[in-house]
Amino acid sequence: MKVRILKTSDHQQMKKLFLDVFSNEPWFDKWNREQLDLYMKDLTENNNSLSFALFDEEEEEEELIGCSLGYVFNWWEGREYFIKEFFISRKNQSQGAGSTFLNLINDRLRAEDVQHITLATEKTVPAYHFYQKNGFSVLENSAFLVKKVSG
């Protein structure tokens, strides 16, 4: 497996993979093409966007099997990479690809002098335990809050 920065030429394959992962269990998201295109543009086309792609080199043609879409922020403790979306193809899940991907990302971020990786996920999905297994911890004094905009 190899990791590199996601290229514009990867976007169609990335969107297809994203839909396959998040339209199925346990997420069951219902994306329409317009919202998906806008969301992916928001994640990948900002000045501080940082997106990684994971490729399986064993296939005849390199196959995109995972992505980490996020942003780099400057913080008082240094630079931070916030992962907004992290996904591995369903056929490669539970086989170590996600853990390998996180390790490869960690190595790239260390070289770029990034001190922290942060993310948010739901406690009721397998991803929560996956992240804990890979060294992420719950901040005891922090909370992720949301409010629905009412009309």
N, C-alpha and C positions, 0 to 999 in steps of 0.2 A: 504494500500500500504506500501511496505517496500523497503528500499534501502540498497544495500551492494556493496562492491567492486566486479567488474565483474571478474568471474573466467574463467579459460581456458575451463572448461566444458560448459560454456555458449556461447562460440564463434560461434558455428554453428547456434544456435537460434538467436544470435545477428546479424549475417550476413544476415540471412533470413529476420529479421525485418528491417534491414538497406535497403536491396534491395526493400522490399515492400514500404517503405516510400519514398525513393529517386528515384524510377523508375516511380513514379506517380506524379500527379499534386502537386505543381507547378514546380517541379524540372526536371522530365523526364530524369534523368541520364541513361546512357547506359553502365553499368558495365559488363565486362566479368569476369569469375571466377578467372582467374590468377591475373588480376589487383586488384580485390576486396580482394583476399587473401593477396597480397603484401601490400595493403593500410591498412588493418586491422592489419597486423603484425607490420607495422610502428607505428600505433597508440597505440598498446597495449603491445608491447614487448620491449620498451626502458626502461632504468634505471629510467627515470623521468616520465614515463607514469602513468596516474591515470584515471581509467575508472570506472564509477559507473553504476549499473544496477537497474532498477525499476521493482518491481514485484507486480502483482495484487494477493493478498492473498485470494480473494473471490472465485477464481476458485478452482476446486477440486485439481488440481495440480498447484503449483505456475506458473504463466504465465509471461514471460518477456514482458513488455509493453513499456520499454524505456531504453535508454542508453545515457550516457554522456562520450565521449571519449576525453581525453585531456592529458595535461602535466602540471607538476608543475615546475616552474622556480624560482630561487632566484633572487631577484631584489633589488635595493638599498632601496626600501620602504618595503621590506619583501618578503615573498613568494607569488607567483601568480599562479592561476590555469587558464590555457588557454584551453577553450573548442574548440576543433577542429570539433567535430560532436556532435550534440544533437538531439535526435529523439525520438518521441513517436508514438506508433502504430496508424495507421490511425483511427481505431475504438475508440481510447481513446482521440483523439485530440478534442479540444474545450470543454472539460468536466472537466478541472481543474487539470488533471494529470500532465501536464508539469509544472505548477506553484507549485504544491505539490512537484514534483521532485526537482525543483530548491531550494525550501525551505529546503528539506531534505539534499541536497548537501551542501547548505550553512551551516547548522548545523554541518555536518561532517567536513567541511573545517575549521570552526571556532575552533573546537576541535584540529585540526592539525596546528593551528597558521598560517593559510593562510589569507592574508589581502585583496586580490583582485581576482575577477573572470573576465576574459576578453574573448572576442570572436569576430568573424567577421561574418557578414551575408549581404545578398543583401537587399537593401532598397525597392525593388519591390515585396518582398514576404511577406506573413503573419507573418513569424517568426520575422521580424523586429519590428513590433508593439507588438508582444508577449513579446519580450525581454524588450522593453521599459516599457510595463505594469508591468513587473516583476523587475523594479528597475535599469535596465541597461540604461546608457546614452551615447550619442554620444560625443566623445572627440572633442571639437571644434578645437583644435590645432593639431590634428593628422589626418593622412590619411592612408588608406590601399591601397598600390600600387601594381601593377602587370605588368610584361613585358613578352611578349611571346618570347621565345628563337627562334631566326631565324637562318636558315641554309644557 
